[in-house]
Amino acid sequence: MLGSAALAFFWSAIKYLIGAALSMVVFTNPLLGFFVTTTGAITGIIFFTYGGLWIEEKFRRRFLSKGKHFNRRTRLLVRLKRSGGLPLVAFLTPIILSIPLGCIMATAFIHSRTKIVVYMTLSVVFWGSLIFGSAGFFHLNLADRLSGVFDRLWIWLVEVF
């Protein structure tokens, strides 16, 4: 069980939804699953927020050209900043985006790392309470509900490819 908890912790630091689904399968207590996935996600948020600038700088030096120009990435960042900014990125990060991608995107247009960590943490707590609260209070196991969707998706992928 300790290995599974560590696996859920580390998956939550990268992709919160996978860590939450794994936690719901491993732990019978939703509160314990919430604690493991939330601490894993907050660890990932802190790591990628404070290390995100370094990662982004290495990426720019290696892969991007020297001149400043508007491309698809910069247009996406400008559109994202105008439409919702940090609150929108923080809201989408645990479920749609991954934790590293969301933190690096947030550091691209907001330089207050403390603000990024606070917004991302609030978002993770919100999504975690929504996911694990449905399991604890309403006895809805989202992992069971989603397993049928993932099974059908897997069968479709095997048939297509």
N, C-alpha and C positions, 0 to 999 in steps of 0.2 A: 504494500500500500504506500510505503514511503517513496518508492520509485515512481509510482503513478502520480503521487502528489507533486513530486519534483518535475515530472513531465508536464503536468497541467500548469505548474508555476511558470516553467520556461516557455511553453506555448502561449501562455497569456501575455508574456512580455513581448512576443512577436505578433501574434494574431489572437486577439482577445476572444473572438467567437469560437475558435477551435479549442482554446483552453477552457472556456466555459462548458462547451459540449463534453469535453473529456472529463471535466470535473463532475458534471452531472451523472456521468456513467460510473465514475470511480467512487464517489462519495454518496452515502445514503442521506447524510445530513446536508441540506442546502446551505445552511449557515457556514459550515466548514468549507464547502465548495466556493461560496462567495468570498470568504477570507483568503483562500489560496489563490484564486484567480485575480482578485483585486490587488493583493500585495505583489503578485507577479507582474501585473500590468503597470502598477506604479513604479516598480523597479525598472521596467522597460522604458517607461516615460522619462524617468530621471536619467537613465543611461543614454537614451537617444537624444534627449533635449540638450544635455550638456556635452555629449559627444557628437551630436548631429552637425554642429558647425565644422568640426574637424573632418567628419566624413564627407560633408558637402564640399569643403575646400579641396580635399584630395580628389574627389570626383571631378570637380571643375578643372583642376590642373591636368588631369589625365585625359579626359574625354571631350571637353568643350573647347571651342576656339577662343582665341585671346580677345577678339573684339566684342564690344557690347552690341547686341542686336536683338530685335524682337523675333522670337521663334514661338513654337507651339507651347513650350513649357512656360515661358515668361508671360504669354498671353493668358494661359490658364491661371497662373498665380495672380495676375492683375484682376481677372474676372472673379476669382475666388475671394480676393481681398475686398473687392467692391460689393459683392453680393452678401457676404456674411462674415468674412474675416476669420479671426481666431475662434469665435464661438461656433461657427459652422464647421470648421476643420475639427475642432475638439468633439463636436457632436457626432460627426461621421467617422472619426478615427477608430473607435473600438469595433464597430460593426462592419463598415464598408471598406475603409482604408485599413492598413496595418499600422501598428503602433510606430514602427520606425519611419514609415512614409509620412504619417501624420505629423510626427515631431519634426522631421526634416522640413516638411512643407511649412510648418508653423515658424520655424527658425528662419525661413527664407524671407518672411515679411514682417516678423515681429521679433525684436531683439531682446525683450524682457523675458529671460528664461524662467523667472519665478512665475510670471503671469501664465506662461505656457504650461508649466507644471500644474498650477492651480486649476486652470480650465480643463486640461486633460484628465486630471484626477477626479474632478466633479463629474465629467462625462463618464468615466469608467464606473464610478460609484452609482450613477444614474442607471446605466445599462445593466450593471450587475444586480442592482436591486430589482430592476424590471425582470431580468431573466430568472434569478434565483428566488425572487419574491413570488413569481407565478408558480414555481415548484413548491415553495414552502407553504404559502397561504391557500392557494387554489388547487393544490395537488395536481398541477399540470406539469408533466415532464416533457419539456420542449425537446429533449434529446430523442425521446421516443417518437414524437411528432415529426421531427426533422429527419429521422432515420429512414422513413419511407420515402421522403423526397430525395435524399441522397442515394438510396437504392435505385430509384427510378432514373435518376441522373446518371448513375454509374452504368446501368443497363443501356441507356441511350448512347452514352459515350462509346461503350464497347461495340454496339451495333453500327455506329457511324464510322468509327475508325477500325 
